[in-house]
Amino acid sequence: MAPVGPHPAVADVRRAVREALADLPHGALVLVACSGGADSLALAAALAFVAPRMGLGAGLLTVDHQLQSGSAERARQVAAQAEHLALRPAEILTITVGTEGGPEAAARQARYAALAEAADRLQAAAVLLGHTRDDQAETVLLGLARGSGVRSLSGMAARTGRYRRPLLDVPRATTVAACRAMNLTPWDDPHNDDPRYTRVRVRRRVLPVLEEELGPGVAEALARTARMAREDADALDEWAESAYQNCALSDIDGAVTLSVPELEKLPDAVRRRVLRRAAVAAGAPSGALSATHVLAVDRLVTRWRGQKAVDLPGRLSAVRRYGTLILAISPIA
């Protein structure tokens, strides 16, 4: 009788990990960020299986946000599972979450800072994150609700620097089935059922209604939309970077001067990317620079009526003078 292979769900997760790590050199260390939930636990188990067969080191990081009673004990349980899976090193990263930007944003910022510090210290080539196709669909819906444009609709990237998301094409049901097949017991974070969080409401209320009214496959379609939007956004960003070089007359001491005639030649989507790029280069905080700010600067190019300077985040001003657009720290004399 032929040997029985792994459960299909286990095979799917392992395949996704193998493809995500294919470019890494022999001996490189890969870390998995594991909360103990089904997604990251299935990912950790897959890494433990795949890495040694590819000549790679494999370790685990788990973050204790200190936001719930018993969080330290759960972090120790995750670390113990890492030992069972032969993932070494296995570290618990204990963090303090601030309040800036709301609870979700603050926790995310603190978590990524801790992961980055650990990855640097351990000289890891990559850190794997357990976001699935369902997470991607939720991200696209949230971006659509905010009206944030094609870059927001592109969702999460499969790779961002050292971070890799092997499971973006894998549904959450597959990771749950993989854990069950491998006799792994995931931890269900109560925050994942807390309707105070917008993402939870999208997951528990919005997506099920869409599936009921439009038929199955909504999450897959949204994830596919994210891939196509990302390709478009990447192409526009590349075009805008080249256009910025053509439009920039100077970029000295934080002040950026752009040629208005060159800006006028550009399509709207590219020109506005150039203006955003210029504002950030001149000192505007990227996170605080909204589409409304960029549109106000754009009107200095497309609807010039002798307007005064446009105020931007970071004490920045944009003003049009003699066929140029100048972005610099206020005041502009």
Buried (B, 14 or more C-beta within 10 A) or exposed (E): EEEEEBBEBBBBBBBBBBEBBEEBEEEBBBBBBBBBBBBBBBBBBBBBBBBEEBEBBBBBBBBBBBEEEEBEEBBEBBBEBBEEBEBBBBBBBBBEBEEEEEBBBBBEBBBBEBBBEBBEEBEBBBBBBBBBBBBBBBBBBBBEEEEEBBBBBBBBBBEEEBBBBBBBBBBBEBBBBBBBBBEBEBBEBEBEEEEEBBBBBBBBEBBEEBEEEEEEEBBBBBBBBBBEBBEBBEEBBEBBEEBBEEBBEEBEEEBBBBBBEBBEEBEEBBBBBBBBBBBBBBBBEEEEBEBEBBBBBBEBBEEEEEEEBBEBBBEBBBBBEEEBBBBBBEEBE
